[in-house]
Amino acid sequence: MRPEAQPLLSLRALTVRYPGAAPVLHGVDLDVQPGECLGVVGPSGAGKSQLFLAALGLLPPQAQVSGSARYAGTELLGLPRRALDRLRGGKIGLVFQDARAALTPHATIGAQLAEVRRRHCGESRALARRHARDLLERVQVSDAARRLQQYPHELSGGLCQRAMIALALAAEPRLLIADEPTTALDLTVQSQILALLAALKEGGGLSLVLITHDLGSLAGIADRVAELEAGRQVRSGAWRPGPAGTPAAAESPPAAGAALLALQGVSVRHRLPGWRGPTLEAVHGLDLTLAAGVSLGIVGESGSGKSTLLRVALALQPPSEGRVRWDGTDLASLGAAALRGQRRNRQLIFQDPAGSLDPRLTVAEAVGEGLAVHAPQLAAAERSAAVCAVLQAVGLGPELLARHPHELSGGQCQRVAIARALVLNPRVLCCDEPMSALDATSQAQVSALLARSQRAAPLTLLFVSHDLAAVRALCHEVLVLYLGRRMERGPVTLLHGAARHPYTQELLRAEPAADPAVERARLAAVRPGEMPSALAPPSGCVFRTRCPYALARCAAQVPPWESVAPGHEIACHRWRELPPGG
């Protein structure tokens, strides 16, 4: 950080109000110095995003903003639209919270990058196109020439995030504001994005604001941290790690019994209409059994087949091959009416909570809808009481009952989705990244709620997550997937240093460290690279192209599914030679 008398960005007494409501921000003061990274943290709904959207004039027209927001001495509040547009995207880059939604869906990545270069740098179409490729390479996007021709929906979450960062950097800004840039990304991609931001800050003297609810992501990059709570600044100063400690492990699994869920040889293949190329195989020949009351964590990078596995297990998507049985009943033998009748006992928390909520329904209506369908005998007062109780359990107050999804923060939408699933007291709860948008306090709250539900019911849990700490706390067993194949399955102690598969160990090494020195060293050692395409998976062991221990045998032969110990299985040719670790 280069000390300088004048902050690059200075916010003074910044306040945001909406008509008929209490202020969402109360007189916040913040400075961002040239060349530093300021971390802005706080629980969901604290006003973190609102603060910088207000400074940049990006709030809706009904927002009432007062105070001062100066960039390099220029007052932004009240600045004419044309002058503000020259600064936004030019001198100030913004990485939005949902990168895929922020990208224009009907324009290629190359066209969007070139537009910024032409608008802010005055370049010709051809020169802007060349610089667009350079930008993708700068943010470590492989095969940049091909990516320029692709649309946002054709990119993975990690690639969308890199493209969004490239777009924010396209006009070479002095300040980059990144709003939850690693939310909902798997650990390896998180590490790559954080390593990229750290390199941009150190290499180019870029000032960086990192808005996040994940304190661990700040250790290797933030110089200072400002904490917001309920719209007020409660702390500002040097980065300090949170209290250390290992999450409490899940209680011992119940005694082995009959399989509640059984998948036999399940494969899922996709072929787009009109596509003449190879078929995409999302899940390949997967066998899985799960006893009642057992919690299984399913981990792996984006594109590993985790969400597809959940959809098949819940009969929301038919397998291309294989069978799915619940309580010994083959789901393929059931009609639509019978499947609908079973929905109460098997509930799903979707990966995109805001997208899974009906925008026309209030919170009370969305959470109570399942009761209206599956428990019509309940009186209106009983249904209302059940809705209020479950909302309180996930940390939401009665003041949100009449709100619609667009009036909620991302974390609040996540908790509404969780409440909607739990209100029916299901036997099986399938969770697809249920905590990705929650702050640490809300995560602990929801984790404790799920743990209580497990003990009371008992509840069987299928828990898809990139948050290994949550898996450790809630799950008895863990299944590791890569490109739709099983890599390793065993007790949750695999995530405490007992992993034998090189891929499981790589996931564990991708977890952020609380110590800034350790985290900076870890980010400096992060290797760029992407998972191979599921359209053309590597021969033999699909992980071999990224495995430091791969031999010629790994390319020639698919590793068999072998037993390491009772309850611990693996698919790796070399597991006997490699020590446990992670």
Summary of the structure (lengths in Angstrom):
residues: 582
radius of gyration: 24.5
end to end distance: 33.4
largest distance: 73.2
contacts: 1935
relative contact order: 0.10
helix: 36%
strand: 23%
